[in-house]
């Protein structure tokens, strides 16, 4: 069943066969713990001898290893095997209602659906029904495209947000009598996950009707006080995975012999988890930055020169520890202030008369310039202050601590200003991310 008005399809979800050890089946998103191979090595040990989504994804911690092609081939072969030997079983058309408990929140609610890639556009200034919340880093797509290009199935860590302050779409479903699809503890401090089947016509109709009301143009224009096309969905986590699915879909259309027939191809849709931005269990966390292979003295000089040239002077105050840096960074207005750690030394950067609304935009503009001028340097986007501190203490490393944005301002900001700077926010810390579980055929 397809609902073009709201860009949604009722999918045939694949779940592991009965009797599967679900704790070892589900693993965290591939773009987490990118500088911590030890985490992924532990997962390998914990899932050994079991069917697992770990065998179906490419952890980005290994992207620079020499065995990339072999790893991708093994992933695709394992996908074929799981389909052929019955490890994955196709469910009747329907959604999965998700209830996730983490170490930080008692409950975060979501709904697994398939969204129409025809109604998604990640380019700047897009007016599509589904939009990016952050800038898409195009050079992050090729490795993901290689994995998905020959993949017979998809499995998402994508979380897509809806702006539903009255809680009309997802939350009422928890009042219904629903069949449990799974219920288990997650690995590596991931919390607990419970899923319910949504396959009854009345429940599907209830969801569609609520989404159609959110997408009503009159109500939308009144809500945001703007003209232009309706934005119903905003990318939360997994923007680059969704953009990868879009790139593959566009290529399929270009190569199709019959343009009309290809429009019914399963790769037109991508499986995601919808989450209400107003869910009390949804937390926005900052995404910090760490630079590697840098000369800290040279970096400081470059920062001062860069911001002085833009008439937004930067001042760096050294501190004895992170707590002092945090204290100095609080309470400033009209300036952008962010703590740093340079080769083990804490400090606070203060940028006067900033050009941008968000602190992350001020910093990222400099980092983009610095990385272009210094190709030997490398950047990573880090969840959690402790990880930034641990990495920033190492020789040749610099960590930047950034503030979180308000989730209640997200939709209006995207509608009015367009996509935010890349890696502006995160939906929780690393161990709160969506775990791979549900799958779907895409060929």
ZIVEN-V877524 format. One record per residue. N is the residue number from 1. RES is the residue in one small letter. PHI is phi as a letter, one per 20 degrees, with the letter a starting at -180 (999 if undefined). OMEGA is omega in radians with two decimals (NA if undefined). D_FIRST is the distance of its C-alpha to the first C-alpha in whole Angstrom. Layout:
# ZIVEN-V877524
n->{N	N}
res->{RES	RES}
phi->{PHI	PHI}
omega->{OMEGA	OMEGA}
d_first->{D_FIRST	D_FIRST}
This chain:
# ZIVEN-V877524
n->{1	2	3	4	5	6	7	8	9	10	11	12	13	14	15	16	17	18	19	20	21	22	23	24	25	26	27	28	29	30	31	32	33	34	35	36	37	38	39	40	41	42	43	44	45	46	47	48	49	50	51	52	53	54	55	56	57	58	59	60	61	62	63	64	65	66	67	68	69	70	71	72	73	74	75	76	77	78	79	80	81	82	83	84	85	86	87	88	89	90	91	92	93	94	95	96	97	98	99	100	101	102	103	104	105	106	107	108	109	110	111	112	113	114	115	116	117	118	119	120	121	122	123	124	125	126	127	128	129	130	131	132	133	134	135	136	137	138	139	140	141	142	143	144	145	146	147	148	149	150	151	152	153	154	155	156	157	158	159	160	161	162	163	164	165	166	167	168	169	170	171	172	173	174	175	176	177	178	179	180	181	182	183	184	185	186	187	188	189	190	191	192	193	194	195	196	197	198	199	200	201	202	203	204	205	206	207	208	209	210	211	212	213	214	215	216	217	218	219	220	221	222	223	224	225	226	227	228	229	230	231	232	233	234	235	236	237	238	239	240	241	242	243	244	245	246	247	248	249	250	251	252	253	254	255	256	257	258	259	260	261	262	263	264	265	266	267	268	269	270	271	272	273	274	275	276	277	278	279	280	281	282	283	284	285	286	287	288	289	290	291	292	293	294	295	296	297	298	299	300	301	302	303	304	305	306	307	308	309	310	311	312	313	314	315	316	317	318	319	320	321	322	323	324	325	326	327	328	329	330	331	332	333	334	335	336	337	338	339	340	341	342	343	344	345	346	347	348	349	350	351	352	353	354	355	356	357	358	359	360	361	362	363	364	365	366	367	368	369	370	371	372	373	374	375	376	377	378	379	380	381	382	383	384	385	386	387	388	389	390	391	392	393	394	395	396	397	398	399	400	401	402	403	404	405	406	407	408	409	410	411	412	413	414	415	416	417	418	419	420	421	422	423	424	425	426	427	428	429	430	431	432	433	434	435	436	437	438	439	440	441	442	443}
res->{x	x	x	x	x	x	x	x	x	x	x	x	x	x	x	x	x	x	x	x	x	x	x	x	x	x	x	x	x	x	x	x	x	x	x	x	x	x	x	x	x	x	x	x	x	x	x	x	x	x	x	x	x	x	x	x	x	x	x	x	x	x	x	x	x	x	x	x	x	x	x	x	x	x	x	x	x	x	x	x	x	x	x	x	x	x	x	x	x	x	x	x	x	x	x	x	x	x	x	x	x	x	x	x	x	x	x	x	x	x	x	x	x	x	x	x	x	x	x	x	x	x	x	x	x	x	x	x	x	x	x	x	x	x	x	x	x	x	x	x	x	x	x	x	x	x	x	x	x	x	x	x	x	x	x	x	x	x	x	x	x	x	x	x	x	x	x	x	x	x	x	x	x	x	x	x	x	x	x	x	x	x	x	x	x	x	x	x	x	x	x	x	x	x	x	x	x	x	x	x	x	x	x	x	x	x	x	x	x	x	x	x	x	x	x	x	x	x	x	x	x	x	x	x	x	x	x	x	x	x	x	x	x	x	x	x	x	x	x	x	x	x	x	x	x	x	x	x	x	x	x	x	x	x	x	x	x	x	x	x	x	x	x	x	x	x	x	x	x	x	x	x	x	x	x	x	x	x	x	x	x	x	x	x	x	x	x	x	x	x	x	x	x	x	x	x	x	x	x	x	x	x	x	x	x	x	x	x	x	x	x	x	x	x	x	x	x	x	x	x	x	x	x	x	x	x	x	x	x	x	x	x	x	x	x	x	x	x	x	x	x	x	x	x	x	x	x	x	x	x	x	x	x	x	x	x	x	x	x	x	x	x	x	x	x	x	x	x	x	x	x	x	x	x	x	x	x	x	x	x	x	x	x	x	x	x	x	x	x	x	x	x	x	x	x	x	x	x	x	x	x	x	x	x	x	x	x	x	x	x	x	x	x	x	x	x	x	x	x	x	x	x	x	x	x	x	x	x	x	x	x	x	x	x	x	x	x	x	x	x	x	x	x}
phi->{999	d	c	f	g	d	m	c	c	e	e	e	e	e	c	f	f	g	n	f	f	f	f	e	f	e	c	f	g	f	e	d	l	f	d	c	f	g	f	f	f	f	f	g	f	f	d	g	n	c	f	b	f	g	e	d	c	d	g	f	f	d	f	e	f	f	e	g	f	f	f	f	f	f	f	f	f	f	g	g	f	f	f	f	e	n	f	d	d	f	e	f	g	r	d	c	e	d	c	d	d	c	f	e	c	f	b	c	d	b	c	e	c	d	d	e	f	f	d	c	b	e	f	f	n	f	d	e	f	d	c	f	e	c	f	e	e	f	f	e	e	g	f	f	f	g	f	e	g	d	f	f	c	d	b	e	d	f	c	d	e	c	d	c	f	e	l	d	e	e	g	f	f	f	e	e	e	c	f	f	e	a	a	a	e	e	f	l	m	e	n	c	c	c	c	c	f	c	c	e	g	f	f	f	f	f	f	f	f	f	f	f	f	f	e	f	g	f	f	f	f	f	f	d	l	c	e	n	f	f	d	e	c	c	f	d	d	n	g	f	f	f	f	f	g	f	f	f	f	f	f	g	f	f	e	f	f	d	g	f	f	f	f	e	f	f	f	f	d	c	f	b	d	e	c	f	f	e	g	f	e	e	d	e	d	f	d	e	c	c	d	d	m	c	e	f	f	f	f	f	f	f	f	f	f	f	f	f	f	e	l	c	g	d	c	d	d	f	c	f	b	f	f	f	f	g	f	f	f	e	n	e	c	m	c	d	c	b	f	c	c	d	l	o	e	e	a	c	e	c	d	e	l	f	f	d	f	d	g	f	f	f	f	f	f	f	f	g	f	f	f	f	e	c	f	f	f	c	d	c	d	d	e	n	f	f	f	f	f	f	f	f	f	e	f	m	c	c	d	d	e	d	e	e	e	f	f	f	e	f	f	f	f	f	f	e	d	n	f	f	g	g	l	e	b	c	e	n	f	g	f	e	f	f	e	f	b	f	c	b	f	c	b}
omega->{3.14	3.12	-2.99	-3.10	3.14	3.04	-3.02	3.05	2.99	-2.99	2.89	-3.05	3.02	3.05	3.10	-3.13	3.12	-3.13	3.12	3.02	-3.01	3.13	3.13	3.07	-3.00	3.04	-3.02	-3.10	-3.04	-3.09	3.05	3.11	-3.07	3.09	-3.09	3.13	3.13	3.10	-3.09	3.06	3.07	3.11	3.12	3.12	-3.08	-3.09	-3.10	3.13	-3.14	2.95	-3.01	3.04	3.06	3.14	-3.06	-3.09	-3.12	3.11	-3.04	3.02	-3.09	-3.04	-3.09	3.13	-3.04	-3.02	-3.07	-3.08	3.13	-3.14	3.13	3.11	3.13	3.11	-3.12	3.12	3.13	3.07	3.11	-3.12	-3.12	3.06	-3.04	-3.03	3.08	3.09	3.08	-3.11	-3.13	-3.14	3.02	3.12	-3.13	3.09	2.97	3.06	-2.97	3.03	-3.06	3.01	3.10	3.09	-3.08	-3.07	-3.12	-3.07	2.96	-2.96	3.13	-3.12	3.14	3.14	3.01	-3.13	-3.04	-3.14	3.05	-3.08	3.12	3.12	-3.12	3.14	-3.10	3.11	-3.10	3.11	-3.06	3.12	3.10	-3.07	3.02	3.04	-3.11	3.08	3.13	-3.14	-2.97	-3.11	3.03	-3.07	-3.04	3.12	-3.14	3.09	3.12	-3.13	-3.03	-2.99	-3.09	-3.11	3.10	-3.14	2.98	3.01	-2.92	2.79	-3.07	3.02	-3.11	-3.04	2.96	-3.13	-3.00	-3.05	3.13	3.09	-3.05	-3.00	-2.98	-2.98	-3.14	-3.12	-3.13	3.07	-3.12	3.04	-3.02	3.11	3.11	3.11	3.09	-3.08	-3.03	3.06	3.13	3.13	2.93	3.03	-3.08	3.14	-3.06	-3.11	3.10	-3.13	-3.13	3.13	3.02	-3.08	3.11	-3.08	-3.09	3.12	3.09	3.12	3.12	3.13	-3.11	-3.13	-3.13	3.12	3.10	3.10	3.09	-3.09	3.14	-3.05	-3.12	-3.14	-3.14	-3.10	3.09	-3.09	-3.04	3.12	-3.14	2.94	3.08	-3.08	-3.13	2.92	3.13	-3.05	3.06	-3.11	3.07	3.04	3.06	3.14	-3.08	3.04	3.10	3.09	3.07	3.10	3.11	-3.13	3.11	-3.14	3.13	3.11	3.09	3.13	-3.13	-3.05	-3.04	3.05	-3.12	-3.10	-3.13	-3.09	-3.09	-3.10	3.08	3.14	-3.10	3.14	3.05	-3.08	3.09	-3.12	-3.13	2.96	3.04	3.10	3.08	-3.12	-3.14	3.08	-3.10	3.13	-3.14	-3.13	3.05	3.08	3.07	2.96	-3.10	-3.13	2.99	3.03	3.11	3.08	3.13	2.97	-2.99	3.12	3.12	3.14	3.13	3.12	-3.13	3.12	-3.11	3.12	-3.10	-3.06	3.08	-3.13	-3.13	-3.12	3.04	-2.95	3.13	3.06	3.13	3.09	3.14	-3.10	-3.13	-3.13	-3.08	-3.13	3.10	3.12	3.09	-3.11	3.14	-3.08	-3.06	2.98	-3.14	3.09	3.12	3.10	3.03	-3.05	3.11	3.09	3.09	2.95	-3.05	3.13	3.10	-3.13	3.12	3.09	3.09	3.05	-3.12	-3.11	-3.14	3.06	-3.07	-3.13	-2.97	3.13	-3.03	3.09	-3.12	3.12	3.11	-3.13	-3.04	3.11	3.08	-3.08	3.09	3.12	-3.10	-3.12	3.09	-3.13	-3.08	-3.02	3.12	3.11	-3.13	3.13	2.96	-3.12	-2.87	3.04	3.07	-3.10	-3.11	3.14	3.10	3.14	-3.13	-3.13	-3.10	3.11	-3.07	3.13	3.10	-3.12	3.08	3.11	3.11	3.14	-3.06	3.12	3.06	3.06	3.11	-3.14	-3.10	3.11	-2.96	-3.03	-3.12	3.11	-3.14	3.14	-3.05	-2.98	-3.07	-3.06	3.09	3.04	-3.11	3.08	-3.13	-3.08	3.11	3.09	-3.13	3.10	-3.03	-3.07	3.05	-3.09	3.10	3.04	3.03	3.10	-3.12	3.10	3.12	3.10	3.12	3.07	NA}
d_first->{0	4	7	10	12	12	11	9	6	5	8	10	13	17	19	23	24	26	30	29	31	29	31	32	28	27	29	30	28	30	32	34	37	38	41	42	41	43	40	38	41	41	37	38	41	38	36	38	37	34	30	29	27	30	31	27	28	31	33	34	38	38	37	41	42	43	41	37	37	37	35	32	33	33	30	28	30	29	25	26	28	26	23	26	28	25	26	22	20	16	14	12	8	9	11	15	18	21	24	27	31	33	37	36	34	33	29	27	23	20	16	15	11	10	12	12	16	16	16	19	23	25	28	31	30	27	25	21	19	19	23	25	28	30	32	30	33	32	35	33	30	31	32	28	27	29	28	24	25	25	23	21	19	19	20	20	23	21	21	20	22	21	24	23	27	26	24	21	18	19	22	22	19	23	24	22	23	20	21	22	21	24	27	30	32	32	34	37	37	33	33	31	27	25	21	19	16	14	12	13	11	14	14	10	11	14	13	11	14	17	15	15	19	20	19	21	23	26	26	25	28	30	29	30	33	32	31	28	24	22	22	19	19	22	23	25	26	25	25	26	24	21	23	24	20	20	24	22	19	22	24	22	21	25	26	23	25	22	21	18	17	17	14	11	13	12	15	13	12	14	14	16	18	18	21	23	26	28	27	31	30	29	32	33	36	38	37	41	43	45	47	49	52	53	57	57	60	58	55	57	59	56	54	57	57	54	54	57	56	53	56	54	56	55	58	57	59	60	59	60	57	53	54	57	54	52	54	55	52	51	52	52	51	51	51	49	50	49	50	51	52	54	56	56	58	56	56	54	53	54	52	54	53	49	47	44	42	41	43	41	41	45	45	42	44	47	46	44	47	49	47	47	51	51	49	50	49	45	43	41	38	39	38	41	44	46	44	46	49	49	48	51	54	54	56	54	51	51	48	47	45	43	42	38	37	36	32	32	33	30	28	31	33	30	29	33	34	31	31	33	36	34	34	35	34	32	30	33	35	34	34	31	29	26	26	24	22	19	18	15	16	16	18}
